[in-house]
Amino acid sequence: MRTAKVFSAQIALAVARRLVSELEAACERIEIAGSLRRMNHAVHDIDFVLVPKDAPEEFSLGGPRVLNGVISQLVSRGNLTPVRGKEKIKVFVASKTGIPVDIYIAGPETWATLLLIRTGSKAHNIKLAQRARELGMKLRASGDGIENGNGDLLRVDAEEDIFRLLELPYLRPEERT
């Protein structure tokens, strides 16, 4: 099994901030997630969660939307190299540094849950999912929301809402080990 390459968080954060400045004009919301948001000293990639100004279900590379145009410019300028894209995730490599870049597409209703899940850590997400099960709920690993016992999605506007639903104290990202 190959070991994933590790990058300095300082370099990754500089790349992430530059990409945020490029992408934010096309986004209602954008946040750096993952190990950078948890303030790790070394990272394997850069994760973003964003809500495009266009409806997320209309997002596809090469389409006429604002976010597509910004990403296409980043690709054509050589800042990003496309790897693959699906409905809710677009994967690139920051061309100059080789750092993988994952862009997760959220809607307003999935923002908080997707940000929580994509921030991690994996062990923290498992603890939250177990707690949800204990309370008869389900925290969707996809980041698509949290369900009550009847399978209905519960409205959450912020990560703090999820912790409150799970009857847990809020943990800042850097505390989520």
C-alpha positions in Angstrom: 0.0 0.0 0.0 1.4 3.4 -0.9 1.8 6.0 1.7 0.1 9.3 1.0 2.5 12.3 0.6 2.6 14.8 3.4 2.8 18.5 2.9 3.7 21.4 5.2 0.5 23.0 6.6 2.2 26.4 6.2 2.6 25.8 2.4 -0.8 24.2 2.1 -2.5 27.1 3.9 -0.9 29.6 1.6 -2.2 27.7 -1.4 -5.6 27.3 0.2 -5.9 31.0 1.0 -5.0 32.0 -2.6 -7.6 29.6 -3.9 -10.2 31.0 -1.5 -9.5 34.5 -2.8 -10.0 33.2 -6.4 -13.1 31.1 -5.7 -15.0 33.3 -3.2 -16.6 35.6 -5.9 -18.4 32.5 -7.2 -19.5 31.3 -3.8 -22.3 32.1 -1.3 -20.0 30.5 1.3 -16.6 28.9 1.3 -14.5 27.5 4.1 -11.2 25.6 4.3 -11.9 22.3 5.9 -10.0 19.1 6.8 -6.7 18.9 8.6 -5.9 22.6 7.7 -9.1 23.7 9.6 -8.0 21.4 12.5 -4.7 23.2 12.4 -2.6 20.1 11.9 1.1 20.8 11.2 1.2 18.5 8.2 -1.5 17.6 5.7 -2.2 15.2 2.9 -4.5 17.6 0.9 -6.5 20.8 0.9 -10.3 20.5 1.5 -12.8 23.2 0.7 -16.6 23.2 1.4 -18.5 25.7 -0.6 -22.0 26.7 -1.6 -21.8 28.1 -5.1 -23.9 31.1 -6.1 -25.5 28.8 -8.6 -27.6 25.9 -7.4 -25.2 23.0 -6.5 -27.3 20.5 -8.6 -26.5 22.5 -11.7 -22.7 22.3 -11.1 -20.6 20.5 -13.6 -17.2 21.3 -15.0 -17.3 23.0 -18.4 -20.9 24.3 -17.8 -21.9 28.0 -18.1 -22.1 28.6 -14.3 -20.0 31.2 -12.4 -18.1 28.7 -10.4 -17.3 26.6 -13.5 -15.9 29.7 -15.1 -13.6 30.5 -12.1 -12.4 26.9 -11.9 -11.8 26.8 -15.7 -9.7 29.9 -15.4 -7.6 28.4 -12.6 -7.1 25.3 -14.8 -6.3 27.2 -17.9 -3.8 29.4 -16.0 -2.1 26.3 -14.7 -3.0 26.8 -11.0 -5.1 23.6 -10.8 -4.8 20.3 -12.7 -8.2 18.4 -12.9 -8.1 14.8 -11.6 -11.8 13.8 -11.5 -15.2 15.2 -10.7 -18.5 13.9 -9.4 -21.7 15.6 -8.5 -20.7 16.7 -5.0 -16.9 16.7 -5.2 -14.3 18.0 -7.6 -10.7 16.8 -7.3 -7.7 18.7 -8.5 -3.9 19.0 -7.8 -2.4 22.4 -7.1 -0.1 22.4 -10.1 3.0 24.1 -8.6 3.1 22.3 -5.2 1.5 19.0 -6.1 -0.9 19.2 -3.2 -4.3 17.5 -3.9 -7.3 19.8 -3.7 -10.8 18.5 -2.9 -13.7 20.9 -3.5 -17.0 19.7 -1.8 -20.2 21.2 -3.1 -22.8 21.9 -0.5 -26.3 23.5 -0.6 -27.5 25.8 2.1 -29.3 22.9 3.8 -26.2 20.7 3.8 -23.5 23.3 4.6 -23.1 22.7 8.3 -23.1 18.9 8.2 -20.8 18.7 5.2 -18.4 21.2 6.8 -18.4 19.1 10.0 -17.8 15.8 8.2 -15.2 17.2 5.9 -13.3 18.8 8.8 -13.1 15.5 10.6 -11.1 13.9 12.0 -12.2 10.4 11.0 -12.2 9.3 14.6 -14.2 12.3 15.7 -16.8 11.7 12.9 -17.1 8.1 14.1 -17.8 9.3 17.7 -20.4 11.7 16.4 -22.1 9.0 14.3 -22.1 6.6 17.2 -23.7 9.3 19.5 -26.3 10.0 16.8 -27.2 6.2 16.8 -27.4 6.2 20.6 -30.0 9.0 20.3 -32.0 7.2 17.6 -30.6 9.5 14.9 -28.3 9.1 11.9 -25.5 11.4 10.9 -25.0 10.9 7.2 -21.4 10.2 6.4 -21.9 11.9 3.1 -22.5 15.2 4.9 -26.0 15.4 3.5 -27.5 16.0 7.0 -28.7 14.4 10.2 -31.9 12.4 10.4 -34.2 11.9 13.3 -35.6 8.5 14.2 -38.3 8.7 11.4 -35.6 9.4 8.7 -36.6 13.1 8.4 -33.7 15.5 7.9 -33.3 17.9 10.8 -32.6 21.5 10.0 -29.1 22.6 11.1 -27.6 26.0 10.2 -24.3 25.6 12.0 -22.0 22.9 13.4 -23.0 24.0 16.9 -26.6 22.9 16.1 -25.3 19.4 15.4 -23.4 19.2 18.7 -26.6 20.5 20.4 -28.8 17.8 18.8 -26.3 15.2 19.8 -26.3 16.6 23.4 -22.5 17.2 23.3 -20.4 20.2 24.0 -19.2 22.1 20.9 -15.6 21.3 20.0 -13.7 23.8 17.9 -12.1 22.2 14.8 -8.6 22.0 16.4 -10.1 20.0 19.3 -11.6 17.3 17.0 -9.0 14.6 17.2 
